[in-house]
Amino acid sequence: MKKEQSILTDQFKRNHTYLRISLTERCNLRCTYCMPAEGIPLSPKSHIMNYDEIYEIAKVFVTNGVTKIRLTGGEPLIRKDIPIILEKLASLPVELAITTNGITIDRHIDDLKKFNINNINVSLDTLSKSKFKTITRRNQFKKVYQNTLMLVERGFNVKINAVLIKDFNDDEIIDFINLTKNLPISFRFIEFMPFNGNKWDLKKMVPLAEILKKVTSHFSNENVEKIKDAENDTSKNYKIKGFKGSFAIISSVTNPFCDTCNRLRLTADGKLKNCLFSASEADLLSSLREGKFIAPIIQRAIQHKFKIRGGMDTIEKLQKPDLHSQNRSMISIGG
């Protein structure tokens, strides 16, 4: 008997086992690559998923094959009901992880431990206090840095994400990697990506080849080791010989990983995005509230997923504002 295909498998035979759930559009930082300077119109509270709705939608995905859920935002930890959300999702047979800016994570350590959430990604785009204020429009560097070290000390698996922007923080690449000398962390460099309102320009991007050139020039080719990438990994992983930690490059623009993509995104207002770059969305929350089955909606959305970057399969297409400006701002998609 022929095995029935999962509703999470698209027309290119990619099986989607990883769901990223944004809990809120709100954030206590204002990062320039994520949020327009003027901010964004926030969805009314009644349009945002409550904890029961998050659980019910997540359960459908897990029942159909999702094995990992990452909570994002905005800043997910500013939701007052975050302990309830963690408890409900932890009852599902799935790996839970979280991406945070780290400002308030020290208040949630007990819950993270209680619900076995060990994989924490912290966004930290600079090691300079003044640059931090420039890019986040807030003066919270010390808190974020201290909390990141605290997470390492408490035994969490910590990855630090930095969006590299030409002539802003690309001069810190070596400093970032040197953090991995004595800390068992992964420092991940993310290419600057185009979203509505973030004034993306190809000239501001620091591509994978340029990053590696700087690294090998400083540490030498012999000391830069390529690590085997995990299945469906978005990053190219490396380490410096003798260092405790590692570093990675997420090159969504210059070297997209679309062929092995297994990721889906659920926005805080309950819309399913089949690709980070796609402007199309499927409304799961409204259907759930109407008592409808959402599995067929999920299946249709996944079947319409483009092969590469929401249809922007060339650098030339990425540079057309009328294409990428149709997408949301990153803050309302979820990191």
C-alpha positions as CSV (number, residue, x, y, z in Angstrom):
1,M,0.0,0.0,0.0
2,K,1.4,3.4,-1.0
3,K,2.2,5.6,2.0
4,E,0.1,8.8,2.1
5,Q,2.1,11.9,1.7
6,S,2.3,14.2,4.7
7,I,0.4,17.5,4.5
8,L,3.7,19.1,5.4
9,T,5.5,17.9,2.2
10,D,5.6,20.4,-0.7
11,Q,5.7,19.9,-4.5
12,F,9.5,19.8,-4.3
13,K,9.4,16.9,-1.8
14,R,10.6,19.1,1.0
15,N,9.2,17.9,4.3
16,H,8.6,20.6,6.9
17,T,9.3,19.5,10.4
18,Y,10.3,22.8,12.0
19,L,7.8,25.5,13.0
20,R,8.7,29.0,14.2
21,I,5.9,30.6,16.1
22,S,5.9,34.4,16.7
23,L,4.2,35.2,20.0
24,T,4.0,38.9,19.7
25,E,4.7,41.8,17.3
26,R,6.0,43.9,20.3
27,C,9.6,44.3,21.3
28,N,11.6,46.2,23.9
29,L,14.3,47.0,21.2
30,R,13.9,48.8,17.9
31,C,16.6,47.1,15.7
32,T,17.0,48.9,12.4
33,Y,17.1,45.8,10.2
34,C,14.0,44.5,11.8
35,M,11.7,47.5,12.5
36,P,11.1,50.7,10.5
37,A,12.2,53.8,12.3
38,E,8.6,55.0,12.5
39,G,7.5,51.6,14.0
40,I,4.7,49.5,12.6
41,P,0.9,49.5,13.1
42,L,0.4,46.8,15.8
43,S,-2.4,44.3,15.4
44,P,-5.2,44.7,17.9
45,K,-4.9,42.4,20.9
46,S,-8.0,40.5,19.7
47,H,-6.2,39.6,16.5
48,I,-3.2,38.0,18.4
49,M,-3.3,34.3,19.2
50,N,-4.0,33.5,22.8
51,Y,-2.2,30.7,24.6
52,D,-4.9,28.1,23.9
53,E,-5.0,29.0,20.2
54,I,-1.2,28.8,20.0
55,Y,-1.4,25.3,21.5
56,E,-4.3,24.1,19.3
57,I,-2.5,25.3,16.1
58,A,0.8,23.9,17.2
59,K,-0.8,20.6,18.0
60,V,-2.0,20.2,14.4
61,F,1.5,20.8,13.1
62,V,3.0,18.3,15.6
63,T,0.4,15.7,14.8
64,N,1.4,15.9,11.2
65,G,5.1,15.7,11.6
66,V,6.6,18.8,13.1
67,T,9.4,17.8,15.6
68,K,10.8,21.2,16.5
69,I,9.1,24.5,17.5
70,R,11.0,27.7,18.1
71,L,9.3,30.7,19.8
72,T,10.1,34.1,18.4
73,G,8.7,37.6,18.3
74,G,9.1,40.6,18.5
75,E,10.4,39.6,21.9
76,P,8.6,36.5,23.0
77,L,9.5,36.9,26.7
78,I,7.5,40.1,27.1
79,R,4.3,38.2,26.9
80,K,2.8,38.0,30.4
81,D,1.4,34.5,29.7
82,I,4.8,33.1,28.6
83,P,4.9,30.5,31.4
84,I,1.5,29.2,30.4
85,I,2.6,29.0,26.7
86,L,5.8,27.2,27.6
87,E,3.9,24.7,29.8
88,K,1.2,23.9,27.1
89,L,3.7,23.5,24.3
90,A,6.0,21.4,26.5
91,S,3.2,18.9,26.8
92,L,3.6,18.1,23.0
93,P,6.2,15.6,21.8
94,V,8.4,18.2,20.2
95,E,11.7,20.0,20.8
96,L,11.2,23.5,22.1
97,A,13.6,26.4,21.5
98,I,13.5,30.1,21.8
99,T,15.0,33.2,20.2
100,T,15.3,36.3,22.4
101,N,17.1,39.6,22.6
102,G,18.1,38.5,26.1
103,I,17.0,41.6,28.1
104,T,14.6,39.8,30.4
105,I,15.6,36.2,30.1
106,D,17.2,36.1,33.6
107,R,13.6,36.3,35.0
108,H,12.6,33.1,33.1
109,I,15.4,30.7,33.9
110,D,13.4,28.5,36.2
111,D,10.6,28.1,33.6
112,L,13.1,27.3,30.8
113,K,14.7,24.7,33.0
114,K,11.3,23.3,34.1
115,F,10.1,22.8,30.6
116,N,13.4,21.5,29.2
117,I,14.0,24.4,26.8
118,N,17.8,24.2,26.5
119,N,18.4,25.8,23.0
120,I,18.5,29.6,23.3
121,N,19.4,31.9,20.4
122,V,20.3,35.4,21.5
123,S,20.4,38.4,19.1
124,L,23.5,40.5,19.7
125,D,24.8,42.4,16.7
126,T,27.7,44.2,18.2
127,L,30.1,44.1,21.2
128,S,30.2,47.9,21.3
129,K,28.0,49.6,23.7
130,S,27.6,52.7,21.5
131,K,26.9,50.6,18.4
132,F,24.4,48.6,20.3
133,K,22.5,51.8,21.1
134,T,22.7,52.9,17.4
135,I,21.3,49.7,15.9
136,T,18.7,48.9,18.6
137,R,17.8,52.5,19.5
138,R,18.1,51.4,23.1
139,N,20.8,51.4,25.8
140,Q,20.7,47.7,26.9
141,F,24.0,46.3,25.9
142,K,25.3,45.5,29.4
143,K,22.1,43.6,30.3
144,V,22.1,41.6,27.1
145,Y,25.8,40.7,27.4
146,Q,25.6,39.7,31.0
147,N,22.5,37.6,30.5
148,T,24.1,35.8,27.6
149,L,27.1,34.9,29.8
150,M,24.7,33.8,32.5
151,L,22.9,31.4,30.1
152,V,26.2,29.8,29.2
153,E,27.1,29.4,32.9
154,R,23.7,27.9,33.6
155,G,24.4,25.2,31.0
156,F,22.1,26.3,28.1
157,N,23.1,25.6,24.5
158,V,23.6,29.2,23.4
159,K,23.8,30.6,19.9
160,I,24.4,34.3,19.3
161,N,22.9,35.8,16.1
162,A,24.5,38.9,14.5
163,V,23.2,40.5,11.4
164,L,26.2,41.8,9.6
165,I,25.9,45.2,7.9
166,K,28.7,46.7,5.8
167,D,30.7,49.5,7.4
168,F,28.7,49.1,10.7
169,N,29.7,45.9,12.5
170,D,31.7,44.0,9.8
171,D,34.9,45.2,11.5
172,E,33.9,43.1,14.6
173,I,34.0,39.7,12.8
174,I,37.2,38.6,14.4
175,D,36.1,39.9,17.8
176,F,32.9,37.9,17.5
177,I,34.8,34.8,16.7
178,N,37.2,35.3,19.6
179,L,34.3,35.0,21.9
180,T,34.2,31.3,21.0
181,K,37.7,30.8,22.3
182,N,36.7,30.3,25.9
183,L,32.9,30.0,25.6
184,P,31.1,26.9,24.3
185,I,28.8,28.9,22.0
186,S,28.1,29.2,18.3
187,F,28.4,32.7,16.9
188,R,26.3,33.0,13.8
189,F,26.7,35.7,11.1
190,I,23.5,36.4,9.2
191,E,23.5,38.2,5.9
192,F,21.4,41.4,5.9
193,M,18.1,40.5,4.2
194,P,15.4,42.7,2.6
195,F,12.1,43.3,4.4
196,N,9.6,46.1,4.2
197,G,10.9,49.3,5.8
198,N,14.5,48.2,6.6
199,K,16.2,50.1,3.8
200,W,17.9,47.0,2.5
201,D,20.7,47.6,0.0
202,L,22.9,44.9,-1.6
203,K,25.9,47.2,-0.9
204,K,25.2,46.9,2.9
205,M,25.4,43.1,2.8
206,V,28.5,41.2,3.9
207,P,28.4,37.9,1.9
208,L,29.7,34.5,3.0
209,A,32.8,34.7,0.8
210,E,33.9,38.0,2.3
211,I,33.4,36.7,5.9
212,L,35.5,33.6,5.3
213,K,38.2,35.7,3.6
214,K,38.5,37.9,6.7
215,V,38.5,34.9,9.0
216,T,41.1,32.8,7.1
217,S,43.3,35.9,6.7
218,H,43.4,36.4,10.4
219,F,43.5,32.9,11.7
220,S,45.0,31.2,8.6
221,N,43.4,28.5,6.5
222,E,45.0,25.7,8.5
223,N,43.3,26.8,11.7
224,V,39.8,27.2,10.3
225,E,38.0,23.9,10.4
226,K,34.8,23.1,8.5
227,I,32.2,21.4,10.7
228,K,29.7,19.0,9.3
229,D,26.4,20.8,8.9
230,A,23.3,19.2,10.5
231,E,20.5,17.9,8.3
232,N,18.4,20.9,7.0
233,D,20.8,23.3,8.6
234,T,20.5,26.9,7.4
235,S,24.1,27.7,8.3
236,K,27.6,26.8,7.1
237,N,29.5,25.8,10.3
238,Y,33.1,26.3,11.2
239,K,35.4,26.5,14.2
240,I,38.9,27.7,15.0
241,K,41.3,24.9,16.1
242,G,41.5,24.8,19.9
243,F,38.5,27.1,20.5
244,K,35.7,25.8,22.7
245,G,32.9,27.2,20.5
246,S,32.3,27.5,16.8
247,F,30.9,30.0,14.3
248,A,28.5,29.8,11.4
249,I,27.3,31.8,8.4
250,I,23.7,32.0,7.4
251,S,23.8,33.2,3.8
252,S,20.2,33.4,2.8
253,V,21.0,35.9,0.0
254,T,24.2,34.7,-1.6
255,N,23.9,31.0,-0.9
256,P,20.3,30.2,-0.2
257,F,19.5,26.8,1.5
258,C,16.1,26.5,-0.1
259,D,16.7,23.0,-1.5
260,T,16.7,21.5,2.0
261,C,14.3,24.0,3.7
262,N,12.1,22.4,6.4
263,R,10.8,25.6,8.0
264,L,7.4,27.2,8.4
265,R,6.5,30.4,10.2
266,L,3.4,31.2,12.2
267,T,2.9,34.9,12.8
268,A,1.5,36.3,16.1
269,D,-1.8,37.0,14.4
270,G,-2.1,33.4,13.3
271,K,-1.0,33.6,9.6
272,L,1.1,30.8,8.1
273,K,4.0,31.9,6.0
274,N,5.5,29.1,4.0
275,C,8.7,31.1,3.4
276,L,10.5,34.0,5.2
277,F,10.7,35.9,1.9
278,S,7.1,35.1,0.7
279,A,4.5,37.8,0.8
280,S,1.7,35.3,0.7
281,E,0.0,34.1,3.9
282,A,-2.6,31.6,5.0
283,D,-5.0,32.7,7.8
284,L,-5.1,29.8,10.3
285,L,-6.4,31.8,13.3
286,S,-9.7,33.0,11.7
287,S,-10.5,29.5,10.5
288,L,-9.7,28.0,13.9
289,R,-12.0,30.5,15.6
290,E,-14.7,29.6,13.1
291,G,-14.4,25.9,14.1
292,K,-13.0,24.9,10.8
293,F,-10.3,22.2,10.2
294,I,-7.0,24.0,9.5
295,A,-5.0,21.0,8.2
296,P,-6.3,21.5,4.6
297,I,-5.4,25.2,4.7
298,I,-1.9,24.3,5.9
299,Q,-1.5,21.7,3.1
300,R,-2.6,24.2,0.4
301,A,-0.2,26.9,1.7
302,I,2.7,24.4,1.7
303,Q,1.9,23.2,-1.8
304,H,2.2,26.8,-3.1
305,K,5.6,27.3,-1.7
306,F,8.2,28.5,-4.2
307,K,11.3,26.6,-4.9
308,I,13.6,29.6,-3.9
309,R,13.1,32.6,-1.6
310,G,9.4,33.2,-2.2
311,G,10.0,33.4,-6.0
312,M,12.9,35.9,-5.8
313,D,15.3,33.4,-7.3
314,T,18.0,35.8,-8.4
315,I,19.9,38.7,-6.7
316,E,18.4,41.0,-9.4
317,K,14.8,40.2,-8.2
318,L,15.9,40.8,-4.6
319,Q,17.0,44.3,-5.5
320,K,13.5,45.2,-6.8
321,P,11.7,47.0,-3.9
322,D,8.3,46.3,-5.4
323,L,8.9,42.6,-4.8
324,H,10.4,42.5,-1.2
325,S,8.4,45.5,0.0
326,Q,5.2,43.4,-0.4
327,N,6.4,41.3,2.5
328,R,5.9,42.3,6.2
329,S,8.6,44.0,8.3
330,M,10.7,41.4,10.1
331,I,9.3,42.5,13.5
332,S,5.8,41.3,12.4
333,I,7.0,38.1,10.8
334,G,8.9,36.7,13.7
335,G,12.7,36.3,14.0
